[in-house]
Amino acid sequence: MTLTRKRLVILAAVILAGAALGRLAMRAALNLLLGGTLFGGNFL
């Protein structure tokens, strides 16, 4: 595997992880604003 190909694979993995964590962070922020629970559970 060449160095350029390895860099592209690592970059793709970082982008996918960032997108997943970004969606989770946005969901958490909206749930705090709207007063909901993060994963849909009922804790009361």
ModelCIF file with pLDDT and N, C-alpha, C, O atoms, coordinates in Angstrom:
data_MODEL
#
_entry.id   MODEL 
#
_entity.id                         1 
_entity.type                       polymer 
_entity.pdbx_number_of_molecules   1 
#
_entity_poly.entity_id                      1 
_entity_poly.type                           'polypeptide(L)' 
_entity_poly.nstd_linkage                   no 
_entity_poly.nstd_monomer                   no 
_entity_poly.pdbx_seq_one_letter_code       MTLTRKRLVILAAVILAGAALGRLAMRAALNLLLGGTLFGGNFL 
_entity_poly.pdbx_seq_one_letter_code_can   MTLTRKRLVILAAVILAGAALGRLAMRAALNLLLGGTLFGGNFL 
_entity_poly.pdbx_strand_id                 A 
#
loop_
_entity_poly_seq.entity_id 
_entity_poly_seq.num 
_entity_poly_seq.mon_id 
_entity_poly_seq.hetero 
1 1  MET n 
1 2  THR n 
1 3  LEU n 
1 4  THR n 
1 5  ARG n 
1 6  LYS n 
1 7  ARG n 
1 8  LEU n 
1 9  VAL n 
1 10 ILE n 
1 11 LEU n 
1 12 ALA n 
1 13 ALA n 
1 14 VAL n 
1 15 ILE n 
1 16 LEU n 
1 17 ALA n 
1 18 GLY n 
1 19 ALA n 
1 20 ALA n 
1 21 LEU n 
1 22 GLY n 
1 23 ARG n 
1 24 LEU n 
1 25 ALA n 
1 26 MET n 
1 27 ARG n 
1 28 ALA n 
1 29 ALA n 
1 30 LEU n 
1 31 ASN n 
1 32 LEU n 
1 33 LEU n 
1 34 LEU n 
1 35 GLY n 
1 36 GLY n 
1 37 THR n 
1 38 LEU n 
1 39 PHE n 
1 40 GLY n 
1 41 GLY n 
1 42 ASN n 
1 43 PHE n 
1 44 LEU n 
#
_struct_asym.id          A 
_struct_asym.entity_id   1 
#
loop_
_ma_qa_metric.id 
_ma_qa_metric.mode 
_ma_qa_metric.name 
_ma_qa_metric.software_group_id 
_ma_qa_metric.type 
1 global pLDDT . pLDDT 
2 local  pLDDT . pLDDT 
#
_ma_qa_metric_global.metric_id      1 
_ma_qa_metric_global.metric_value   84.68 
_ma_qa_metric_global.model_id       1 
_ma_qa_metric_global.ordinal_id     1 
#
loop_
_ma_qa_metric_local.label_asym_id 
_ma_qa_metric_local.label_comp_id 
_ma_qa_metric_local.label_seq_id 
_ma_qa_metric_local.metric_id 
_ma_qa_metric_local.metric_value 
_ma_qa_metric_local.model_id 
_ma_qa_metric_local.ordinal_id 
A MET 1  2 72.00 1 1  
A THR 2  2 90.00 1 2  
A LEU 3  2 89.00 1 3  
A THR 4  2 92.00 1 4  
A ARG 5  2 94.00 1 5  
A LYS 6  2 94.00 1 6  
A ARG 7  2 95.00 1 7  
A LEU 8  2 95.00 1 8  
A VAL 9  2 95.00 1 9  
A ILE 10 2 96.00 1 10 
A LEU 11 2 96.00 1 11 
A ALA 12 2 96.00 1 12 
A ALA 13 2 96.00 1 13 
A VAL 14 2 97.00 1 14 
A ILE 15 2 96.00 1 15 
A LEU 16 2 96.00 1 16 
A ALA 17 2 95.00 1 17 
A GLY 18 2 95.00 1 18 
A ALA 19 2 95.00 1 19 
A ALA 20 2 93.00 1 20 
A LEU 21 2 94.00 1 21 
A GLY 22 2 93.00 1 22 
A ARG 23 2 92.00 1 23 
A LEU 24 2 90.00 1 24 
A ALA 25 2 90.00 1 25 
A MET 26 2 90.00 1 26 
A ARG 27 2 86.00 1 27 
A ALA 28 2 84.00 1 28 
A ALA 29 2 85.00 1 29 
A LEU 30 2 83.00 1 30 
A ASN 31 2 81.00 1 31 
A LEU 32 2 79.00 1 32 
A LEU 33 2 81.00 1 33 
A LEU 34 2 78.00 1 34 
A GLY 35 2 73.00 1 35 
A GLY 36 2 73.00 1 36 
A THR 37 2 71.00 1 37 
A LEU 38 2 69.00 1 38 
A PHE 39 2 67.00 1 39 
A GLY 40 2 66.00 1 40 
A GLY 41 2 62.00 1 41 
A ASN 42 2 62.00 1 42 
A PHE 43 2 57.00 1 43 
A LEU 44 2 53.00 1 44 
#
loop_
_atom_site.group_PDB 
_atom_site.id 
_atom_site.type_symbol 
_atom_site.label_atom_id 
_atom_site.label_alt_id 
_atom_site.label_comp_id 
_atom_site.label_asym_id 
_atom_site.label_entity_id 
_atom_site.label_seq_id 
_atom_site.pdbx_PDB_ins_code 
_atom_site.Cartn_x 
_atom_site.Cartn_y 
_atom_site.Cartn_z 
_atom_site.occupancy 
_atom_site.B_iso_or_equiv 
_atom_site.pdbx_formal_charge 
_atom_site.auth_seq_id 
_atom_site.auth_comp_id 
_atom_site.auth_asym_id 
_atom_site.auth_atom_id 
_atom_site.pdbx_PDB_model_num 
ATOM 1   N N  . MET A 1 1  ? 0.850   -1.180 0.000  1.00 72.00 ? 1  MET A N  1 
ATOM 2   C CA . MET A 1 1  ? 0.000   0.000  0.000  1.00 72.00 ? 1  MET A CA 1 
ATOM 3   C C  . MET A 1 1  ? 0.892   1.239  0.000  1.00 72.00 ? 1  MET A C  1 
ATOM 4   O O  . MET A 1 1  ? 1.776   1.371  0.846  1.00 72.00 ? 1  MET A O  1 
ATOM 5   N N  . THR A 1 2  ? 0.667   2.111  -0.915 1.00 90.00 ? 2  THR A N  1 
ATOM 6   C CA . THR A 1 2  ? 1.505   3.305  -0.987 1.00 90.00 ? 2  THR A CA 1 
ATOM 7   C C  . THR A 1 2  ? 1.124   4.293  0.103  1.00 90.00 ? 2  THR A C  1 
ATOM 8   O O  . THR A 1 2  ? 0.056   4.196  0.708  1.00 90.00 ? 2  THR A O  1 
ATOM 9   N N  . LEU A 1 3  ? 2.009   5.236  0.338  1.00 89.00 ? 3  LEU A N  1 
ATOM 10  C CA . LEU A 1 3  ? 1.781   6.226  1.396  1.00 89.00 ? 3  LEU A CA 1 
ATOM 11  C C  . LEU A 1 3  ? 0.554   7.086  1.092  1.00 89.00 ? 3  LEU A C  1 
ATOM 12  O O  . LEU A 1 3  ? -0.204  7.427  2.000  1.00 89.00 ? 3  LEU A O  1 
ATOM 13  N N  . THR A 1 4  ? 0.356   7.436  -0.176 1.00 92.00 ? 4  THR A N  1 
ATOM 14  C CA . THR A 1 4  ? -0.792  8.269  -0.544 1.00 92.00 ? 4  THR A CA 1 
ATOM 15  C C  . THR A 1 4  ? -2.099  7.521  -0.299 1.00 92.00 ? 4  THR A C  1 
ATOM 16  O O  . THR A 1 4  ? -3.063  8.093  0.208  1.00 92.00 ? 4  THR A O  1 
ATOM 17  N N  . ARG A 1 5  ? -2.126  6.248  -0.660 1.00 94.00 ? 5  ARG A N  1 
ATOM 18  C CA . ARG A 1 5  ? -3.338  5.454  -0.443 1.00 94.00 ? 5  ARG A CA 1 
ATOM 19  C C  . ARG A 1 5  ? -3.628  5.286  1.044  1.00 94.00 ? 5  ARG A C  1 
ATOM 20  O O  . ARG A 1 5  ? -4.783  5.342  1.467  1.00 94.00 ? 5  ARG A O  1 
ATOM 21  N N  . LYS A 1 6  ? -2.587  5.083  1.827  1.00 94.00 ? 6  LYS A N  1 
ATOM 22  C CA . LYS A 1 6  ? -2.762  4.949  3.275  1.00 94.00 ? 6  LYS A CA 1 
ATOM 23  C C  . LYS A 1 6  ? -3.301  6.245  3.871  1.00 94.00 ? 6  LYS A C  1 
ATOM 24  O O  . LYS A 1 6  ? -4.158  6.220  4.754  1.00 94.00 ? 6  LYS A O  1 
ATOM 25  N N  . ARG A 1 7  ? -2.792  7.382  3.380  1.00 95.00 ? 7  ARG A N  1 
ATOM 26  C CA . ARG A 1 7  ? -3.297  8.674  3.869  1.00 95.00 ? 7  ARG A CA 1 
ATOM 27  C C  . ARG A 1 7  ? -4.763  8.863  3.519  1.00 95.00 ? 7  ARG A C  1 
ATOM 28  O O  . ARG A 1 7  ? -5.534  9.373  4.332  1.00 95.00 ? 7  ARG A O  1 
ATOM 29  N N  . LEU A 1 8  ? -5.157  8.457  2.319  1.00 95.00 ? 8  LEU A N  1 
ATOM 30  C CA . LEU A 1 8  ? -6.563  8.594  1.930  1.00 95.00 ? 8  LEU A CA 1 
ATOM 31  C C  . LEU A 1 8  ? -7.476  7.727  2.790  1.00 95.00 ? 8  LEU A C  1 
ATOM 32  O O  . LEU A 1 8  ? -8.568  8.156  3.163  1.00 95.00 ? 8  LEU A O  1 
ATOM 33  N N  . VAL A 1 9  ? -7.035  6.509  3.108  1.00 95.00 ? 9  VAL A N  1 
ATOM 34  C CA . VAL A 1 9  ? -7.838  5.627  3.954  1.00 95.00 ? 9  VAL A CA 1 
ATOM 35  C C  . VAL A 1 9  ? -7.981  6.217  5.349  1.00 95.00 ? 9  VAL A C  1 
ATOM 36  O O  . VAL A 1 9  ? -9.071  6.200  5.921  1.00 95.00 ? 9  VAL A O  1 
ATOM 37  N N  . ILE A 1 10 ? -6.893  6.735  5.899  1.00 96.00 ? 10 ILE A N  1 
ATOM 38  C CA . ILE A 1 10 ? -6.949  7.354  7.233  1.00 96.00 ? 10 ILE A CA 1 
ATOM 39  C C  . ILE A 1 10 ? -7.837  8.592  7.216  1.00 96.00 ? 10 ILE A C  1 
ATOM 40  O O  . ILE A 1 10 ? -8.614  8.812  8.145  1.00 96.00 ? 10 ILE A O  1 
ATOM 41  N N  . LEU A 1 11 ? -7.725  9.394  6.172  1.00 96.00 ? 11 LEU A N  1 
ATOM 42  C CA . LEU A 1 11 ? -8.554  10.598 6.064  1.00 96.00 ? 11 LEU A CA 1 
ATOM 43  C C  . LEU A 1 11 ? -10.035 10.238 5.979  1.00 96.00 ? 11 LEU A C  1 
ATOM 44  O O  . LEU A 1 11 ? -10.868 10.897 6.600  1.00 96.00 ? 11 LEU A O  1 
ATOM 45  N N  . ALA A 1 12 ? -10.366 9.204  5.220  1.00 96.00 ? 12 ALA A N  1 
ATOM 46  C CA . ALA A 1 12 ? -11.764 8.767  5.117  1.00 96.00 ? 12 ALA A CA 1 
ATOM 47  C C  . ALA A 1 12 ? -12.286 8.301  6.470  1.00 96.00 ? 12 ALA A C  1 
ATOM 48  O O  . ALA A 1 12 ? -13.422 8.607  6.831  1.00 96.00 ? 12 ALA A O  1 
ATOM 49  N N  . ALA A 1 13 ? -11.468 7.560  7.228  1.00 96.00 ? 13 ALA A N  1 
ATOM 50  C CA . ALA A 1 13 ? -11.891 7.087  8.545  1.00 96.00 ? 13 ALA A CA 1 
ATOM 51  C C  . ALA A 1 13 ? -12.118 8.257  9.503  1.00 96.00 ? 13 ALA A C  1 
ATOM 52  O O  . ALA A 1 13 ? -13.073 8.247  10.279 1.00 96.00 ? 13 ALA A O  1 
ATOM 53  N N  . VAL A 1 14 ? -11.249 9.259  9.452  1.00 97.00 ? 14 VAL A N  1 
ATOM 54  C CA . VAL A 1 14 ? -11.396 10.431 10.319 1.00 97.00 ? 14 VAL A CA 1 
ATOM 55  C C  . VAL A 1 14 ? -12.649 11.224 9.959  1.00 97.00 ? 14 VAL A C  1 
ATOM 56  O O  . VAL A 1 14 ? -13.355 11.716 10.839 1.00 97.00 ? 14 VAL A O  1 
ATOM 57  N N  . ILE A 1 15 ? -12.918 11.342 8.666  1.00 96.00 ? 15 ILE A N  1 
ATOM 58  C CA . ILE A 1 15 ? -14.117 12.070 8.229  1.00 96.00 ? 15 ILE A CA 1 
ATOM 59  C C  . ILE A 1 15 ? -15.390 11.353 8.684  1.00 96.00 ? 15 ILE A C  1 
ATOM 60  O O  . ILE A 1 15 ? -16.330 11.996 9.151  1.00 96.00 ? 15 ILE A O  1 
ATOM 61  N N  . LEU A 1 16 ? -15.422 10.022 8.549  1.00 96.00 ? 16 LEU A N  1 
ATOM 62  C CA . LEU A 1 16 ? -16.598 9.268  8.989  1.00 96.00 ? 16 LEU A CA 1 
ATOM 63  C C  . LEU A 1 16 ? -16.805 9.376  10.497 1.00 96.00 ? 16 LEU A C  1 
ATOM 64  O O  . LEU A 1 16 ? -17.934 9.552  10.957 1.00 96.00 ? 16 LEU A O  1 
ATOM 65  N N  . ALA A 1 17 ? -15.730 9.271  11.266 1.00 95.00 ? 17 ALA A N  1 
ATOM 66  C CA . ALA A 1 17 ? -15.843 9.387  12.723 1.00 95.00 ? 17 ALA A CA 1 
ATOM 67  C C  . ALA A 1 17 ? -16.300 10.790 13.116 1.00 95.00 ? 17 ALA A C  1 
ATOM 68  O O  . ALA A 1 17 ? -17.123 10.945 14.017 1.00 95.00 ? 17 ALA A O  1 
ATOM 69  N N  . GLY A 1 18 ? -15.771 11.807 12.447 1.00 95.00 ? 18 GLY A N  1 
ATOM 70  C CA . GLY A 1 18 ? -16.166 13.181 12.743 1.00 95.00 ? 18 GLY A CA 1 
ATOM 71  C C  . GLY A 1 18 ? -17.631 13.448 12.432 1.00 95.00 ? 18 GLY A C  1 
ATOM 72  O O  . GLY A 1 18 ? -18.314 14.157 13.171 1.00 95.00 ? 18 GLY A O  1 
ATOM 73  N N  . ALA A 1 19 ? -18.108 12.873 11.329 1.00 95.00 ? 19 ALA A N  1 
ATOM 74  C CA . ALA A 1 19 ? -19.518 13.054 10.973 1.00 95.00 ? 19 ALA A CA 1 
ATOM 75  C C  . ALA A 1 19 ? -20.424 12.389 12.007 1.00 95.00 ? 19 ALA A C  1 
ATOM 76  O O  . ALA A 1 19 ? -21.442 12.956 12.403 1.00 95.00 ? 19 ALA A O  1 
ATOM 77  N N  . ALA A 1 20 ? -20.053 11.193 12.439 1.00 93.00 ? 20 ALA A N  1 
ATOM 78  C CA . ALA A 1 20 ? -20.873 10.490 13.435 1.00 93.00 ? 20 ALA A CA 1 
ATOM 79  C C  . ALA A 1 20 ? -20.890 11.243 14.760 1.00 93.00 ? 20 ALA A C  1 
ATOM 80  O O  . ALA A 1 20 ? -21.951 11.413 15.361 1.00 93.00 ? 20 ALA A O  1 
ATOM 81  N N  . LEU A 1 21 ? -19.726 11.695 15.220 1.00 94.00 ? 21 LEU A N  1 
ATOM 82  C CA . LEU A 1 21 ? -19.663 12.430 16.484 1.00 94.00 ? 21 LEU A CA 1 
ATOM 83  C C  . LEU A 1 21 ? -20.338 13.788 16.373 1.00 94.00 ? 21 LEU A C  1 
ATOM 84  O O  . LEU A 1 21 ? -20.934 14.261 17.341 1.00 94.00 ? 21 LEU A O  1 
ATOM 85  N N  . GLY A 1 22 ? -20.254 14.416 15.224 1.00 93.00 ? 22 GLY A N  1 
ATOM 86  C CA . GLY A 1 22 ? -20.914 15.700 15.020 1.00 93.00 ? 22 GLY A CA 1 
ATOM 87  C C  . GLY A 1 22 ? -22.425 15.578 15.075 1.00 93.00 ? 22 GLY A C  1 
ATOM 88  O O  . GLY A 1 22 ? -23.112 16.429 15.641 1.00 93.00 ? 22 GLY A O  1 
ATOM 89  N N  . ARG A 1 23 ? -22.937 14.497 14.474 1.00 92.00 ? 23 ARG A N  1 
ATOM 90  C CA . ARG A 1 23 ? -24.386 14.276 14.533 1.00 92.00 ? 23 ARG A CA 1 
ATOM 91  C C  . ARG A 1 23 ? -24.841 14.018 15.961 1.00 92.00 ? 23 ARG A C  1 
ATOM 92  O O  . ARG A 1 23 ? -25.890 14.510 16.379 1.00 92.00 ? 23 ARG A O  1 
ATOM 93  N N  . LEU A 1 24 ? -24.054 13.244 16.715 1.00 90.00 ? 24 LEU A N  1 
ATOM 94  C CA . LEU A 1 24 ? -24.413 12.951 18.100 1.00 90.00 ? 24 LEU A CA 1 
ATOM 95  C C  . LEU A 1 24 ? -24.371 14.217 18.952 1.00 90.00 ? 24 LEU A C  1 
ATOM 96  O O  . LEU A 1 24 ? -25.230 14.419 19.810 1.00 90.00 ? 24 LEU A O  1 
ATOM 97  N N  . ALA A 1 25 ? -23.371 15.070 18.716 1.00 90.00 ? 25 ALA A N  1 
ATOM 98  C CA . ALA A 1 25 ? -23.258 16.311 19.483 1.00 90.00 ? 25 ALA A CA 1 
ATOM 99  C C  . ALA A 1 25 ? -24.424 17.245 19.165 1.00 90.00 ? 25 ALA A C  1 
ATOM 100 O O  . ALA A 1 25 ? -24.980 17.874 20.065 1.00 90.00 ? 25 ALA A O  1 
ATOM 101 N N  . MET A 1 26 ? -24.794 17.335 17.888 1.00 90.00 ? 26 MET A N  1 
ATOM 102 C CA . MET A 1 26 ? -25.921 18.185 17.512 1.00 90.00 ? 26 MET A CA 1 
ATOM 103 C C  . MET A 1 26 ? -27.218 17.668 18.119 1.00 90.00 ? 26 MET A C  1 
ATOM 104 O O  . MET A 1 26 ? -28.053 18.445 18.583 1.00 90.00 ? 26 MET A O  1 
ATOM 105 N N  . ARG A 1 27 ? -27.376 16.343 18.109 1.00 86.00 ? 27 ARG A N  1 
ATOM 106 C CA . ARG A 1 27 ? -28.577 15.745 18.696 1.00 86.00 ? 27 ARG A CA 1 
ATOM 107 C C  . ARG A 1 27 ? -28.641 16.011 20.197 1.00 86.00 ? 27 ARG A C  1 
ATOM 108 O O  . ARG A 1 27 ? -29.712 16.297 20.733 1.00 86.00 ? 27 ARG A O  1 
ATOM 109 N N  . ALA A 1 28 ? -27.489 15.918 20.883 1.00 84.00 ? 28 ALA A N  1 
ATOM 110 C CA . ALA A 1 28 ? -27.450 16.181 22.322 1.00 84.00 ? 28 ALA A CA 1 
ATOM 111 C C  . ALA A 1 28 ? -27.798 17.639 22.616 1.00 84.00 ? 28 ALA A C  1 
ATOM 112 O O  . ALA A 1 28 ? -28.534 17.924 23.562 1.00 84.00 ? 28 ALA A O  1 
ATOM 113 N N  . ALA A 1 29 ? -27.274 18.560 21.811 1.00 85.00 ? 29 ALA A N  1 
ATOM 114 C CA . ALA A 1 29 ? -27.565 19.979 22.036 1.00 85.00 ? 29 ALA A CA 1 
ATOM 115 C C  . ALA A 1 29 ? -29.046 20.273 21.824 1.00 85.00 ? 29 ALA A C  1 
ATOM 116 O O  . ALA A 1 29 ? -29.653 20.998 22.612 1.00 85.00 ? 29 ALA A O  1 
ATOM 117 N N  . LEU A 1 30 ? -29.627 19.717 20.769 1.00 83.00 ? 30 LEU A N  1 
ATOM 118 C CA . LEU A 1 30 ? -31.051 19.950 20.522 1.00 83.00 ? 30 LEU A CA 1 
ATOM 119 C C  . LEU A 1 30 ? -31.917 19.321 21.615 1.00 83.00 ? 30 LEU A C  1 
ATOM 120 O O  . LEU A 1 30 ? -32.940 19.887 22.001 1.00 83.00 ? 30 LEU A O  1 
ATOM 121 N N  . ASN A 1 31 ? -31.508 18.156 22.110 1.00 81.00 ? 31 ASN A N  1 
ATOM 122 C CA . ASN A 1 31 ? -32.271 17.529 23.185 1.00 81.00 ? 31 ASN A CA 1 
ATOM 123 C C  . ASN A 1 31 ? -32.211 18.352 24.463 1.00 81.00 ? 31 ASN A C  1 
ATOM 124 O O  . ASN A 1 31 ? -33.195 18.428 25.199 1.00 81.00 ? 31 ASN A O  1 
ATOM 125 N N  . LEU A 1 32 ? -31.057 18.972 24.735 1.00 79.00 ? 32 LEU A N  1 
ATOM 126 C CA . LEU A 1 32 ? -30.972 19.831 25.914 1.00 79.00 ? 32 LEU A CA 1 
ATOM 127 C C  . LEU A 1 32 ? -31.884 21.046 25.756 1.00 79.00 ? 32 LEU A C  1 
ATOM 128 O O  . LEU A 1 32 ? -32.553 21.458 26.703 1.00 79.00 ? 32 LEU A O  1 
ATOM 129 N N  . LEU A 1 33 ? -31.903 21.617 24.543 1.00 81.00 ? 33 LEU A N  1 
ATOM 130 C CA . LEU A 1 33 ? -32.744 22.792 24.315 1.00 81.00 ? 33 LEU A CA 1 
ATOM 131 C C  . LEU A 1 33 ? -34.230 22.448 24.399 1.00 81.00 ? 33 LEU A C  1 
ATOM 132 O O  . LEU A 1 33 ? -35.027 23.231 24.915 1.00 81.00 ? 33 LEU A O  1 
ATOM 133 N N  . LEU A 1 34 ? -34.592 21.279 23.891 1.00 78.00 ? 34 LEU A N  1 
ATOM 134 C CA . LEU A 1 34 ? -36.000 20.906 23.834 1.00 78.00 ? 34 LEU A CA 1 
ATOM 135 C C  . LEU A 1 34 ? -36.473 20.143 25.067 1.00 78.00 ? 34 LEU A C  1 
ATOM 136 O O  . LEU A 1 34 ? -37.664 19.866 25.208 1.00 78.00 ? 34 LEU A O  1 
ATOM 137 N N  . GLY A 1 35 ? -35.548 19.805 25.956 1.00 73.00 ? 35 GLY A N  1 
ATOM 138 C CA . GLY A 1 35 ? -35.935 19.143 27.196 1.00 73.00 ? 35 GLY A CA 1 
ATOM 139 C C  . GLY A 1 35 ? -36.212 17.664 27.039 1.00 73.00 ? 35 GLY A C  1 
ATOM 140 O O  . GLY A 1 35 ? -36.919 17.087 27.865 1.00 73.00 ? 35 GLY A O  1 
ATOM 141 N N  . GLY A 1 36 ? -35.679 17.026 26.004 1.00 73.00 ? 36 GLY A N  1 
ATOM 142 C CA . GLY A 1 36 ? -35.907 15.604 25.811 1.00 73.00 ? 36 GLY A CA 1 
ATOM 143 C C  . GLY A 1 36 ? -34.769 14.774 26.361 1.00 73.00 ? 36 GLY A C  1 
ATOM 144 O O  . GLY A 1 36 ? -33.786 15.311 26.870 1.00 73.00 ? 36 GLY A O  1 
ATOM 145 N N  . THR A 1 37 ? -34.905 13.444 26.255 1.00 71.00 ? 37 THR A N  1 
ATOM 146 C CA . THR A 1 37 ? -33.815 12.573 26.656 1.00 71.00 ? 37 THR A CA 1 
ATOM 147 C C  . THR A 1 37 ? -33.038 12.189 25.399 1.00 71.00 ? 37 THR A C  1 
ATOM 148 O O  . THR A 1 37 ? -33.609 12.103 24.312 1.00 71.00 ? 37 THR A O  1 
ATOM 149 N N  . LEU A 1 38 ? -31.750 11.963 25.551 1.00 69.00 ? 38 LEU A N  1 
ATOM 150 C CA . LEU A 1 38 ? -30.872 11.796 24.393 1.00 69.00 ? 38 LEU A CA 1 
ATOM 151 C C  . LEU A 1 38 ? -31.177 10.545 23.597 1.00 69.00 ? 38 LEU A C  1 
ATOM 152 O O  . LEU A 1 38 ? -31.188 10.589 22.367 1.00 69.00 ? 38 LEU A O  1 
ATOM 153 N N  . PHE A 1 39 ? -31.427 9.426  24.270 1.00 67.00 ? 39 PHE A N  1 
ATOM 154 C CA . PHE A 1 39 ? -31.595 8.166  23.537 1.00 67.00 ? 39 PHE A CA 1 
ATOM 155 C C  . PHE A 1 39 ? -33.048 7.667  23.561 1.00 67.00 ? 39 PHE A C  1 
ATOM 156 O O  . PHE A 1 39 ? -33.298 6.483  23.332 1.00 67.00 ? 39 PHE A O  1 
ATOM 157 N N  . GLY A 1 40 ? -33.986 8.545  23.830 1.00 66.00 ? 40 GLY A N  1 
ATOM 158 C CA . GLY A 1 40 ? -35.398 8.186  23.722 1.00 66.00 ? 40 GLY A CA 1 
ATOM 159 C C  . GLY A 1 40 ? -35.959 7.444  24.911 1.00 66.00 ? 40 GLY A C  1 
ATOM 160 O O  . GLY A 1 40 ? -37.101 6.988  24.865 1.00 66.00 ? 40 GLY A O  1 
ATOM 161 N N  . GLY A 1 41 ? -35.184 7.307  25.983 1.00 62.00 ? 41 GLY A N  1 
ATOM 162 C CA . GLY A 1 41 ? -35.673 6.588  27.158 1.00 62.00 ? 41 GLY A CA 1 
ATOM 163 C C  . GLY A 1 41 ? -36.497 7.489  28.062 1.00 62.00 ? 41 GLY A C  1 
ATOM 164 O O  . GLY A 1 41 ? -36.435 8.715  27.964 1.00 62.00 ? 41 GLY A O  1 
ATOM 165 N N  . ASN A 1 42 ? -37.253 6.880  28.923 1.00 62.00 ? 42 ASN A N  1 
ATOM 166 C CA . ASN A 1 42 ? -38.044 7.622  29.892 1.00 62.00 ? 42 ASN A CA 1 
ATOM 167 C C  . ASN A 1 42 ? -37.436 7.368  31.259 1.00 62.00 ? 42 ASN A C  1 
ATOM 168 O O  . ASN A 1 42 ? -37.572 6.269  31.797 1.00 62.00 ? 42 ASN A O  1 
ATOM 169 N N  . PHE A 1 43 ? -36.761 8.374  31.838 1.00 57.00 ? 43 PHE A N  1 
ATOM 170 C CA . PHE A 1 43 ? -36.027 8.179  33.066 1.00 57.00 ? 43 PHE A CA 1 
ATOM 171 C C  . PHE A 1 43 ? -36.833 8.541  34.308 1.00 57.00 ? 43 PHE A C  1 
ATOM 172 O O  . PHE A 1 43 ? -36.309 8.459  35.418 1.00 57.00 ? 43 PHE A O  1 
ATOM 173 N N  . LEU A 1 44 ? -38.067 8.930  34.154 1.00 53.00 ? 44 LEU A N  1 
ATOM 174 C CA . LEU A 1 44 ? -38.868 9.308  35.314 1.00 53.00 ? 44 LEU A CA 1 
ATOM 175 C C  . LEU A 1 44 ? -39.662 8.136  35.830 1.00 53.00 ? 44 LEU A C  1 
ATOM 176 O O  . LEU A 1 44 ? -40.397 8.271  36.808 1.00 53.00 ? 44 LEU A O  1 
#
